[in-house]
Amino acid sequence: MMSKSGPSQQQSFETPFKILKEYQYASTAVTELLHSLETPDPQLIYLYGPSGCGKSALIHHLLPEYLALHPGAEWELLTASEFAARFALASSNQQIADFQKGLRGLDLLILEDVHSLENRSHTQQELLSTLDDILGQGGRIIVSATKPPGELALFLKKLTNRFHGGICAAIPPLDFQSRQELLEFWAEVEAIPLPKKELTLIAQKKDLSPRELFAVLKQLQTVSRINRQPLDSRFVKQYLQGNLEPPRTSTAKITRAVCQEFKTTLAEIRSANRSQQYVLPRQCAMFLSRELTDESLAKIANYFNRKNHSTVIHACRQIQTDLEKSPGLRQQISRIKQQLGVYLL
């Protein structure tokens, strides 16, 4: 059985990954869990670290090895928010049994961003039962979060006990040497002609996570191409100081970039179709149009064939809320900005 993977999972496999010293313990733990041909002990690994530190990238880097060793395995990768949304939908449609059947028999469950379930006791109880069933039949579980189990506020004690019962592996922020090593690796893999001296300038920014470092490299490449400027020390310094004038963009350009990221079409995103596969990219395009252009709410609404600008206001609020909960969505927004040559710094 193949995983019912979503766009965020498919995209994550595209980012090159390198095992640095900060990942060694977590990498060893995940590798042993996934490689074991018998029931591993323990069966659960809890990865935690700040957003963008590389938790998802590490999991996705090692997952193909599991699939090669266990070709018939039933597995699924989803965020805690997706778990909660499926559970809510199943509850409203009186299909709880089907929901449980689809998850509780898995050989491997990967659940990302479990911290987003804080103060959601019913969903936590369902997750606890799901974990217990998977563990009870010899399955494997990988959970990720931005904080250790003991700091999960408003979580069921039994659920945090399950997390503590496995291996809890922290992924700390990268030090300067690791940031330098990672940037050199990415520059080579992505064929970005940045000498070591310029990469050092980027690595010296301690507040940048691995995800943001990769975004900086890709944006430098895009901006230099758009502005027709060489990737030299002067250009990198101007970029890092925020002294470069960003390329002009428009709702039309933004929407085309959104369509490319979400694998949809301009006609679909501007249609009246309210299916979630079109609503999310449509809301992202509205959100980015509001953030990156001077176009009025009414003009943005008109572009998407909406009569009322309140639709744009709702979209912006919804995406802003979702961005706080979903690292996957933050990555997608970041990639869209990279494509447009818009800066993160």
C-alpha positions in Angstrom: 0.0 0.0 0.0 1.4 3.4 -0.9 1.1 6.3 1.4 -1.7 8.8 0.7 0.9 11.5 0.5 0.0 15.2 0.1 1.8 17.9 -1.8 3.9 18.9 1.2 5.3 15.4 1.4 6.1 15.1 -2.3 7.8 18.5 -2.3 10.0 17.8 0.8 11.7 14.9 -1.1 13.1 17.5 -3.6 15.3 19.4 -1.1 18.8 17.9 -0.9 19.8 16.7 2.6 23.1 16.1 4.3 23.6 14.3 7.7 25.4 16.9 9.9 26.7 16.3 13.4 23.6 17.9 14.9 21.5 15.1 13.2 23.7 12.2 14.1 21.8 10.9 17.2 18.3 11.4 15.6 19.5 9.9 12.3 20.9 6.8 14.0 17.7 6.3 16.0 15.4 6.7 13.0 17.6 4.5 10.8 17.5 1.7 13.4 13.8 2.0 13.7 13.2 1.9 9.9 15.9 -0.7 9.1 14.9 -3.4 11.6 13.4 -6.4 9.9 11.7 -7.5 13.2 9.7 -5.4 15.7 12.1 -2.6 16.8 12.6 -1.8 20.4 11.5 0.9 21.1 8.9 1.2 18.4 8.4 5.0 18.6 10.8 7.9 18.0 9.9 11.4 19.0 11.9 14.1 17.2 11.9 17.7 18.4 13.5 20.9 17.5 12.7 24.5 16.4 10.7 25.0 13.2 12.9 24.6 10.1 15.7 22.7 11.9 15.4 19.7 9.5 13.1 17.2 11.3 11.0 16.6 8.2 13.9 16.6 5.9 15.7 14.0 7.9 12.6 11.7 8.0 12.1 12.1 4.2 15.8 11.5 3.6 15.7 8.1 5.4 12.2 7.0 4.4 13.1 5.6 0.9 15.4 3.1 2.7 12.5 1.8 4.7 10.4 1.4 1.6 13.1 -0.5 -0.1 13.5 -2.9 2.8 9.7 -3.2 3.4 8.1 -3.0 -0.1 4.8 -4.4 1.1 4.5 -2.2 4.1 1.4 -0.1 4.8 2.5 3.4 5.8 1.3 7.0 6.0 2.9 10.4 6.5 0.6 13.2 7.6 0.7 16.3 9.9 -1.2 16.4 13.2 -3.4 19.0 11.7 -4.3 16.7 8.8 -5.0 13.9 11.4 -7.3 16.3 13.2 -9.1 17.4 10.1 -9.7 13.8 8.9 -11.0 12.8 12.4 -13.3 15.8 12.4 -14.6 15.0 9.0 -15.1 11.3 9.9 -17.0 12.4 13.0 -19.3 14.7 11.1 -20.0 12.1 8.5 -20.4 9.3 11.0 -17.5 7.4 9.5 -15.3 7.0 12.5 -14.9 3.2 12.0 -13.6 3.8 8.4 -11.2 6.5 9.7 -9.8 4.1 12.4 -9.5 1.2 10.0 -7.4 3.3 7.6 -4.8 4.2 10.2 -4.7 1.7 13.0 -3.5 -1.2 10.9 -0.5 0.7 9.6 3.0 -0.7 9.7 4.5 2.8 9.9 2.9 6.1 10.9 4.8 9.3 10.6 3.0 12.2 12.4 4.5 15.6 12.1 3.9 18.8 14.2 2.1 17.0 17.0 2.3 20.2 19.1 -0.6 21.6 17.0 -3.0 19.3 18.9 -2.6 21.3 22.2 -5.9 21.7 24.0 -7.7 19.3 21.6 -8.5 16.5 24.0 -10.9 14.5 21.8 -8.4 14.4 19.0 -5.6 13.5 21.4 -7.6 10.6 22.8 -8.2 9.3 19.2 -4.5 9.7 18.5 -3.6 7.8 21.7 -5.8 4.9 20.7 -4.3 4.9 17.2 -0.8 4.8 18.6 -1.6 2.0 21.0 -3.2 -0.1 18.2 -0.2 0.4 15.9 2.3 -0.3 18.7 0.3 -3.3 19.9 0.6 -5.0 16.5 4.3 -4.4 16.2 4.2 -1.3 14.0 6.5 1.7 14.0 5.8 5.4 14.8 7.8 8.6 14.2 6.4 11.8 15.8 7.8 15.3 15.4 7.2 18.5 17.3 8.9 21.8 18.1 9.2 21.0 21.8 9.9 18.0 24.0 7.0 15.9 25.4 7.3 17.4 28.8 6.6 20.9 27.4 3.5 20.0 25.5 0.9 22.1 27.3 -2.7 20.8 27.7 -1.8 17.3 26.5 -3.2 14.1 27.9 -0.8 12.6 30.4 -1.1 9.2 28.8 -0.2 10.6 25.4 2.9 12.3 26.6 3.8 9.1 28.4 3.7 7.2 25.1 6.1 9.8 23.6 8.4 9.5 26.6 8.3 5.7 26.3 10.1 5.9 22.9 13.4 7.5 22.0 13.2 11.3 22.3 15.8 12.9 20.0 16.5 16.6 19.9 17.8 18.3 16.8 19.6 21.5 18.0 20.3 24.6 15.9 23.2 24.3 13.6 26.6 25.8 14.6 28.6 27.9 12.2 30.7 25.0 10.9 27.6 23.0 10.1 25.9 25.9 8.4 29.0 26.5 6.3 29.1 22.8 5.4 25.4 22.6 4.5 25.6 25.8 2.3 28.7 24.4 0.4 26.8 21.1 -0.1 23.7 22.8 -1.4 25.6 25.2 -3.6 27.3 22.2 -5.3 24.2 20.2 -5.7 22.1 23.1 -7.0 25.0 24.4 -9.2 24.9 27.8 -7.6 28.2 29.6 -8.4 28.9 31.0 -5.0 32.5 30.8 -3.7 33.3 29.8 -0.2 33.9 33.4 0.9 30.3 34.4 0.0 28.9 31.3 1.6 30.7 32.2 4.8 28.8 35.6 4.8 25.5 33.7 4.8 26.6 31.1 7.3 27.5 33.8 9.8 23.8 34.7 10.2 23.2 32.6 13.3 19.4 33.2 13.3 18.8 31.3 10.1 17.5 27.7 10.2 18.5 25.1 7.6 15.2 25.8 5.7 15.9 29.5 5.7 19.5 28.9 4.5 18.3 26.9 1.6 15.8 29.6 0.8 18.5 32.3 0.9 20.6 30.4 -1.6 17.7 29.8 -4.0 16.6 33.4 -3.7 20.1 34.7 -4.4 20.2 32.7 -7.5 16.8 33.9 -8.6 17.4 37.6 -7.8 20.8 37.7 -9.5 19.2 36.2 -12.6 16.3 38.7 -12.6 18.5 41.7 -11.9 21.3 40.4 -14.1 23.9 40.9 -11.4 26.8 38.6 -10.6 26.8 36.5 -7.5 29.8 38.2 -5.8 30.5 39.5 -2.3 29.0 42.9 -3.0 25.7 41.4 -4.2 25.5 39.0 -1.3 26.2 41.7 1.3 23.5 43.9 -0.3 21.0 41.0 -0.2 21.7 40.1 3.4 21.4 43.8 4.5 18.1 44.1 2.7 19.5 46.9 0.4 18.4 45.3 -2.9 15.2 46.6 -4.5 12.9 43.6 -4.9 11.5 42.8 -8.4 8.0 44.1 -9.0 5.3 41.6 -9.0 1.6 41.4 -9.6 -1.4 39.3 -8.7 -1.1 37.6 -12.1 2.5 36.7 -11.6 1.9 35.5 -8.0 -1.0 33.3 -9.1 1.0 31.7 -11.8 3.8 30.8 -9.3 1.1 29.5 -6.9 -0.3 27.3 -9.7 3.1 25.9 -10.3 3.7 25.1 -6.7 0.3 23.5 -6.1 0.1 21.7 -9.5 -3.1 23.4 -10.5 -4.2 25.7 -13.3 -5.1 29.4 -13.6 -8.7 28.5 -14.7 -9.2 26.3 -11.6 -7.8 28.7 -9.1 -10.0 31.5 -10.4 -13.1 29.3 -10.7 -16.0 29.1 -8.2 -15.0 25.5 -7.3 -14.8 25.3 -3.5 -12.9 22.0 -3.3 -10.0 22.2 -0.8 -7.5 21.4 -3.6 -8.5 24.7 -5.1 -9.4 26.7 -2.0 -5.9 26.5 -0.4 -3.9 27.7 -3.4 -6.6 30.4 -4.1 -6.3 31.7 -0.6 -2.4 31.6 -0.8 -2.5 33.6 -4.0 -4.9 36.2 -2.4 -2.7 36.3 0.7 0.5 36.9 -1.2 -1.1 39.4 -3.5 -2.1 41.4 -0.4 1.4 41.1 1.1 3.6 41.6 -2.0 1.6 44.1 -4.2 -0.1 47.5 -3.7 -3.2 46.3 -5.4 -6.5 47.0 -3.5 -8.6 44.3 -1.9 -11.3 45.0 -4.5 -8.9 44.6 -7.4 -7.5 41.3 -6.0 -11.1 40.0 -5.5 -12.0 41.0 -9.0 -9.0 39.1 -10.4 -10.3 35.9 -8.7 -13.8 36.6 -10.0 -15.1 37.4 -6.5 -17.8 40.1 -6.0 -16.8 41.0 -2.5 -13.4 42.0 -1.1 -14.3 40.3 2.2 -13.3 37.0 0.5 -9.8 38.3 0.3 -9.8 39.4 3.9 -11.0 36.0 5.0 -8.3 34.3 2.9 -5.6 36.4 4.4 -6.7 35.7 7.9 -7.1 32.0 7.2 -3.6 31.6 5.7 -2.0 33.7 8.5 -3.6 31.3 11.0 -2.5 28.2 9.0 1.0 29.4 8.7 1.4 29.4 12.5 0.4 25.7 12.6 1.8 24.2 9.4 5.6 24.2 8.6 4.6 22.5 5.3 2.6 25.5 4.2 5.4 27.8 5.3 7.7 25.9 3.0 5.3 26.2 0.1 4.9 30.0 0.6 8.7 30.3 0.9 9.2 28.4 -2.4 6.6 30.6 -4.1 8.5 33.7 -2.9 11.8 32.3 -4.1 10.3 31.7 -7.6 9.1 35.4 -7.6 12.5 36.6 -6.4 11.0 38.1 -3.2 13.2 38.2 -0.2 12.8 36.5 3.2 15.2 38.8 5.0 
